[in-house]
Amino acid sequence: MQREHILIIEDDKHISKLVKYNVEKAGYDCTVADDGEEALNVLGKQGVDLIILDIMLPKMDGFEVCRLIKQNPKLNSIPVIMLTAKGEEVDRIVGLEIGADDYVVKPFSPRELILRIKAVLKRGKAQEDPKETIARGSLVINIPRHRVTVNNKEVYLTPIEFKLLVTLIERKSRIQSRDQLLSDVWDRHADVFTRTVDTHIKRLREKLGKAGSQIETVRGLGYRFKEDDED
């Protein structure tokens, strides 16, 4: 069985060596890149299952690297864990809003990092479980292929956007509070913020175009997926 491959983007040699040692000890293959440009070059040449990304990088910071990855249809399904000394709320919000799947604040416990890696990879595998294809008017979701189309045109979603959309559709007509979505989609609680849900809903609607209007805001309560034939 082929081992999962992790790309570590970290310019501090001591930290990258520590992360690489623990990642390989946990049973993963890994590649280390010292900056964003080198990392993007690696991603263009080989398959990667997960990215560990530092924010404070030379040439371009981790936010920009994450943004470029999540804007690339060929790369945006790769989960990203941000590893950063920036623990302030605004930095965590920015990281999550541009598409990061999780973050770990330095100094960190190697054991915690490995647990986060396993959780994010498990979340991705759960999405790949071949259950069904969901069709709602012009919107079609192929769950095992992680593929979304509107009017037969593919729409590229990040893993979080995809999970958010599927969660809303599977609970159609039932209002989902922001706290409930944070728990079920992000698998997190206190350190992920309701503003993050609003930002992802806004981006999801924009990507889906007219079909995005089925995601309804219920003022003061949250969101629900409204069928075309509902009042």
URTA-V886618 format. One record per pair of residues at least 12 apart in sequence whose ideal C-beta (glycine too) atoms are under 10 Angstrom apart, sorted by the first residue. I is the first residue (numbers start at 0). J is the second residue. D is the distance in whole Angstrom. If there is no record, write none. Layout:
i-><I:I>
j-><J:J>
d-><D:D>
This chain:
i-><1:1:1:2:2:2:2:2:2:3:3:3:3:3:3:3:3:3:3:3:3:3:3:4:4:4:4:4:4:4:4:4:4:5:5:5:5:5:5:5:5:5:5:5:5:5:5:5:5:5:5:6:6:6:6:6:6:6:6:6:6:6:6:6:6:6:6:6:7:7:7:7:7:7:7:7:7:7:7:7:7:7:8:8:8:8:8:8:8:8:8:8:8:8:8:8:8:8:8:8:8:8:8:8:8:8:9:9:9:9:9:9:9:9:9:9:9:9:10:10:10:10:10:10:10:10:10:10:10:11:11:11:11:11:11:11:12:12:14:14:14:14:14:14:15:15:15:15:15:15:15:16:17:17:17:18:18:18:18:18:18:18:18:18:18:19:19:20:21:21:21:21:21:21:22:22:22:22:22:22:24:24:25:25:25:25:25:25:25:26:26:27:27:27:27:27:27:28:28:29:29:29:30:30:30:30:31:32:32:32:32:33:33:33:33:34:34:34:34:34:34:34:35:35:35:35:35:35:35:35:35:35:35:35:35:36:36:36:36:36:37:37:38:38:38:38:38:38:38:38:39:39:39:39:39:39:42:42:42:42:42:42:42:43:43:43:46:47:47:47:47:48:48:48:48:48:48:49:49:49:49:49:49:49:49:49:49:49:49:50:50:50:50:50:50:50:50:50:50:50:50:51:51:51:51:51:51:51:51:51:51:52:52:52:52:52:52:52:52:52:52:52:53:53:53:53:53:53:54:54:54:54:54:54:54:54:54:54:54:55:55:55:55:60:60:61:61:61:61:61:61:61:61:61:61:62:62:62:62:62:62:62:62:62:63:64:64:64:65:65:65:65:65:65:65:65:66:66:66:66:67:68:68:68:68:69:69:69:69:69:69:69:69:69:70:70:70:70:71:72:72:72:72:73:75:75:75:75:75:75:75:76:76:76:76:76:76:76:76:77:77:77:77:78:78:78:78:78:78:78:78:78:78:78:78:79:79:79:79:79:79:79:79:79:79:80:80:80:80:80:80:80:80:80:80:80:81:81:81:81:81:81:81:81:81:81:82:82:82:82:82:82:82:82:83:83:83:83:83:83:84:84:84:84:85:85:85:86:86:86:86:86:87:88:88:88:90:90:91:91:91:91:91:92:92:92:92:92:93:94:95:95:95:95:95:95:95:95:95:95:95:96:96:96:96:96:96:96:96:97:97:97:98:98:98:98:98:98:99:99:100:100:100:100:100:100:100:100:100:100:100:100:101:101:101:101:101:101:101:101:101:101:102:102:102:102:103:103:104:118:118:119:119:121:122:122:122:122:122:122:123:123:123:123:125:126:126:126:126:126:126:126:127:127:127:127:128:128:129:129:129:129:130:130:130:130:131:132:132:133:133:133:133:133:133:134:134:135:135:135:135:135:135:135:135:136:136:136:136:136:136:136:136:137:137:137:137:137:137:137:137:137:137:138:138:138:138:138:138:138:138:138:138:138:138:139:139:139:139:140:140:140:140:140:140:142:142:142:145:145:145:145:146:147:147:147:147:147:147:147:147:148:149:149:149:149:149:149:150:150:150:152:154:154:154:154:154:154:155:156:156:156:156:157:157:157:157:158:159:159:159:159:159:159:160:160:160:160:160:160:160:161:161:162:162:162:162:162:162:163:163:163:163:163:163:163:163:163:163:163:163:164:164:164:164:164:164:164:164:164:164:165:165:166:166:166:166:166:166:167:167:167:167:167:167:167:167:167:167:167:167:168:168:168:168:169:170:170:170:170:171:171:171:171:171:171:172:172:172:172:172:172:173:173:173:174:174:174:174:174:174:174:175:175:175:175:175:175:175:176:176:176:176:176:176:176:177:177:177:177:177:177:177:177:177:177:177:178:178:178:178:179:179:179:180:180:180:180:180:180:180:181:181:181:184:184:185:193:196:196:197:197:200:200:200:200:201:203:204:210:212:212:213:213:213:213:215>
j-><28:46:48:23:26:27:28:29:48:22:25:26:27:28:29:46:47:48:49:116:117:120:124:22:27:28:29:30:45:46:47:48:49:18:19:22:23:25:27:28:29:30:31:47:48:49:50:51:80:116:120:29:30:31:32:38:41:42:45:46:47:48:49:50:51:52:77:79:19:22:29:30:31:32:33:38:49:50:51:52:53:82:30:31:32:33:34:35:37:38:39:41:42:50:51:52:53:54:56:61:64:65:68:79:81:82:31:32:33:34:38:51:52:53:55:56:61:82:31:32:33:34:35:37:53:55:56:57:58:33:53:55:56:82:84:105:31:33:53:82:84:105:106:107:29:31:32:33:51:53:82:31:107:109:112:31:51:53:82:103:107:109:112:113:116:31:51:109:108:109:110:112:113:116:49:51:109:112:113:116:109:113:109:110:112:113:114:116:117:113:117:48:49:113:116:117:120:47:48:47:49:51:42:44:45:47:51:50:52:56:64:53:56:57:58:53:56:57:58:59:60:64:52:53:56:57:58:59:60:61:63:64:65:67:68:56:57:58:59:64:56:58:50:52:56:59:61:64:67:68:59:64:67:68:71:74:64:67:68:71:73:74:77:71:73:74:77:68:74:77:78:77:78:116:119:120:123:77:78:79:80:100:101:115:116:117:119:120:123:64:65:68:74:77:78:79:80:81:82:99:100:78:79:80:81:82:101:103:112:115:116:64:65:68:79:80:81:82:83:94:99:102:81:82:83:84:85:105:81:82:83:84:85:90:93:94:99:102:105:83:84:85:105:83:85:79:81:82:83:85:90:94:97:99:102:81:83:85:90:93:94:96:97:99:97:79:81:97:79:81:93:94:97:98:99:100:93:97:98:99:97:97:98:99:157:97:98:99:155:156:157:158:159:160:97:98:155:157:155:153:154:155:156:155:98:155:156:157:158:160:161:123:126:145:155:156:157:158:161:100:123:157:158:98:99:100:101:116:119:120:122:123:157:158:159:94:97:98:99:100:101:102:119:157:158:94:99:100:101:102:103:112:115:116:118:119:93:94:95:97:99:100:101:102:103:104:101:102:103:104:105:107:112:115:99:102:103:104:105:107:104:105:106:107:102:104:105:102:103:104:105:190:104:190:192:194:102:104:104:190:191:192:195:191:192:194:195:198:195:195:159:185:187:190:191:192:194:195:196:198:199:192:194:195:197:198:199:201:202:157:198:202:157:158:159:160:199:202:157:159:115:118:119:120:122:123:157:158:159:162:185:186:115:116:118:119:122:159:185:186:187:191:115:187:190:191:115:116:190:186:187:158:186:186:158:159:162:184:185:186:145:158:161:162:162:142:143:145:158:161:162:165:142:143:144:145:142:143:141:142:143:144:142:143:165:169:143:144:146:147:164:165:168:169:171:148:168:168:171:210:213:224:225:226:227:149:150:209:210:213:226:227:228:149:150:151:152:207:208:209:210:213:227:150:154:164:168:207:208:209:210:211:213:224:227:151:153:154:210:154:156:161:164:165:168:161:165:169:158:161:162:165:161:160:161:164:165:203:206:207:210:210:206:207:208:209:210:211:208:209:210:208:203:206:207:208:210:211:206:202:203:206:207:199:202:203:206:184:184:185:195:199:202:203:184:199:200:202:203:206:207:184:203:180:183:184:185:186:199:175:180:183:184:185:196:199:200:202:203:214:222:184:199:200:203:206:207:210:211:214:224:184:224:179:180:183:184:222:224:180:184:200:203:213:214:215:221:222:223:224:225:213:214:224:226:224:183:222:223:224:213:223:224:225:226:229:215:223:224:225:226:229:221:223:224:215:216:217:220:221:222:223:196:217:220:221:222:223:224:193:196:217:219:220:221:222:191:192:193:194:195:196:197:200:220:221:222:191:193:196:221:196:221:222:193:195:196:199:200:221:222:193:195:196:196:199:199:221:221:222:216:222:214:216:221:222:214:222:216:227:225:227:225:226:227:229:229>
d-><9:10:10:9:6:6:5:10:9:10:10:8:5:7:9:10:9:4:7:9:10:6:10:10:7:5:7:7:7:6:5:5:8:9:9:5:9:9:5:7:5:8:10:7:7:5:7:6:9:7:9:7:5:8:6:6:6:7:9:10:5:9:7:5:7:8:8:10:6:7:6:7:5:7:10:9:10:8:5:8:9:8:10:8:5:8:7:7:8:4:9:9:10:7:7:5:6:10:7:7:7:10:10:9:10:9:7:8:8:9:10:7:8:4:9:8:9:7:10:9:5:6:10:10:7:8:6:6:9:9:7:9:10:10:10:9:9:8:8:8:10:8:10:9:10:5:9:8:9:9:10:8:9:7:9:8:6:9:7:10:9:8:7:10:10:6:10:8:10:4:8:7:6:9:9:8:9:8:7:7:9:8:9:9:9:5:10:7:8:10:10:8:8:9:8:10:9:10:9:9:9:9:10:10:7:8:10:9:10:9:10:10:8:8:10:10:5:5:5:7:10:9:9:10:6:8:6:4:8:7:7:4:9:8:9:9:9:6:7:9:10:9:8:8:9:10:10:6:10:9:9:7:7:8:9:9:10:10:7:8:9:6:8:10:9:9:9:10:8:6:10:7:8:10:10:7:8:7:5:8:7:9:10:10:6:10:6:6:8:9:8:7:9:6:7:5:7:9:10:9:9:10:8:5:8:5:10:8:8:9:8:6:6:8:5:7:5:7:8:9:8:9:8:5:6:9:10:9:6:8:4:8:5:7:9:7:10:9:10:7:7:7:10:10:10:9:6:8:7:9:10:8:10:9:10:9:10:10:9:6:7:10:6:9:9:9:10:10:6:7:9:7:5:6:6:10:10:5:7:10:10:9:7:10:9:6:4:8:9:10:5:10:10:9:9:9:9:10:9:8:10:4:10:9:7:6:8:5:8:9:10:8:9:6:9:8:7:6:8:9:9:9:8:9:9:4:8:9:5:7:8:6:9:6:9:9:9:7:5:6:8:9:9:9:9:10:7:6:5:7:6:8:6:7:10:6:10:5:9:10:5:9:7:4:7:9:10:7:5:8:7:7:7:10:10:6:8:6:6:9:7:4:8:10:9:8:9:9:10:4:8:10:10:9:7:10:8:9:8:7:8:8:9:9:6:6:6:8:10:10:8:8:9:10:6:8:9:5:10:8:8:10:8:6:10:5:8:10:9:9:9:10:5:9:7:8:9:9:9:9:9:9:5:10:8:9:8:6:6:10:8:10:5:9:8:6:9:10:8:9:8:9:9:10:9:10:6:9:9:7:10:9:9:10:8:9:7:9:9:7:9:6:10:9:9:7:9:6:7:7:6:8:8:6:8:7:7:7:9:7:4:9:5:7:10:10:9:9:9:10:9:7:6:8:10:10:10:6:8:8:7:8:10:7:8:9:9:9:7:8:8:5:10:5:5:8:9:9:9:7:6:10:9:9:9:9:8:7:10:9:4:9:7:10:10:8:10:10:10:10:9:8:7:6:7:9:7:10:8:6:10:10:9:9:7:7:9:10:8:8:9:10:9:6:6:8:5:9:8:9:8:9:9:5:6:8:9:10:8:9:7:6:9:9:9:10:10:10:7:7:9:6:10:9:9:6:9:7:5:7:10:10:9:10:8:5:9:10:10:10:7:9:5:9:8:6:7:10:6:9:9:10:10:10:6:9:8:10:9:8:8:9:10:9:7:6:6:10:9:8:9:9:9:9:6:9:10:6:7:4:10:9:9:5:10:9:9:10:8:7:9:7:5:8:6:9:10:6:7:7:7:7:10:6:9:9:10:5:5:5:7:5:9:9:9:5:6:6:9:9:9:9:10:6:4:8:10:9:4:9:9:5:7:9:9:5:8:10:7:9:8:10:7:10:9:9:5:9:9:7:7:7:7:6:8:8:9:9:8:8:9:9:6:8:10:6:10:10:10:10:8:9:5:7:7:9:9>
